[in-house]
Amino acid sequence: MEKITIELCLGSSCFARGNSLALSNLEGYIKEHKLEQSVELVGHLCLSDCSRGPNLRIDSQQYAGVKPECVVDLLVEALSKSR
């Protein structure tokens, strides 16, 4: 299985709109399911779409307006596609 890269915007706008909680949700899920070897979590100061944030990118797919409670679902979907 190829390693999945999740790029999470941690700029002030996205962070305040929910990416702080999204980061916590992703870190917890990755640790709980022992996915450290399958998922790389990367923070960025900006993913260039601040007005539509919070933003994240999984591999080459960018998502805008992501709710913190949905980020794990996006990861699970990406993991199922990579198998």
SEMIKOL-836434 format. One line per 4 residues: their letters; for each residue x, y, z of C-alpha. Coordinates in pm, 1 decimal. Layout:
N
A) X/Y/Z; ...
***
This chain:
83
MEKI) 0.0/0.0/0.0; 129.3/344.2/-94.0; 165.3/600.6/185.8; -114.4/860.1/195.7
TIEL) -19.3/1222.8/256.7; -264.6/1449.7/436.0; -178.7/1818.4/417.7; -372.3/2020.6/672.1
CLGS) -389.0/2399.8/659.1; -284.3/2538.8/995.1; -302.2/2905.3/895.2; -491.6/3129.7/1135.5
SCFA) -818.2/3130.1/937.7; -841.6/2754.1/884.7; -707.4/2676.9/1231.6; -970.8/2897.4/1396.8
RGNS) -1251.4/2753.3/1179.9; -1190.7/2397.1/1289.4; -861.9/2257.1/1165.8; -729.4/2259.1/1521.5
LALS) -991.4/1996.0/1606.1; -945.3/1823.9/1268.1; -574.7/1783.9/1347.4; -657.5/1628.0/1682.5
NLEG) -912.9/1392.6/1523.8; -666.1/1278.1/1257.5; -378.8/1229.3/1502.1; -601.5/1023.8/1732.2
YIKE) -736.6/804.2/1452.1; -391.9/744.9/1302.3; -248.8/646.7/1641.7; -548.7/435.0/1746.8
HKLE) -541.8/235.2/1421.7; -159.9/217.8/1403.4; -148.2/390.6/1064.7; 178.3/577.3/1120.7
QSVE) 347.1/375.6/844.1; 55.9/430.6/601.4; -31.9/796.7/658.9; 187.3/1105.8/666.0
LVGH) 28.8/1410.0/832.3; 178.0/1743.3/720.9; 89.2/2094.6/836.9; 97.9/2402.5/612.2
LCLS) 54.0/2769.2/688.8; -173.4/2813.6/387.9; -329.7/2603.3/111.1; -434.6/2918.5/-81.6
DCSR) -812.7/2902.3/-45.8; -866.3/3083.8/284.5; -1214.3/3212.6/207.6; -1344.7/2855.9/165.7
GPNL) -1159.0/2702.6/461.1; -1090.1/2506.4/659.8; -886.9/2330.2/393.6; -695.9/2007.9/362.9
RIDS) -544.1/1800.7/85.3; -524.0/1423.4/70.3; -265.3/1328.1/-187.9; -365.5/1549.2/-483.2
QQYA) -732.4/1601.3/-386.6; -803.5/1933.0/-213.5; -1105.2/1976.1/13.3; -1253.5/2307.8/130.5
GVKP) -1501.2/2381.6/406.5; -1412.2/2059.4/583.0; -1584.7/1995.1/914.2; -1356.6/1846.7/1183.7
ECVV) -1593.8/1554.3/1237.7; -1561.9/1455.6/868.5; -1183.0/1437.8/831.4; -1158.7/1079.0/953.4
DLLV) -1419.8/975.1/694.9; -1207.9/1137.9/422.3; -902.3/948.0/545.9; -1089.6/617.1/557.7
EALS) -1211.5/674.9/201.3; -857.2/749.2/83.1; -724.4/438.4/257.5; -987.3/219.9/92.0
KSR) -893.5/357.8/-253.3; -523.1/295.0/-199.1; -562.6/-78.8/-137.3
***
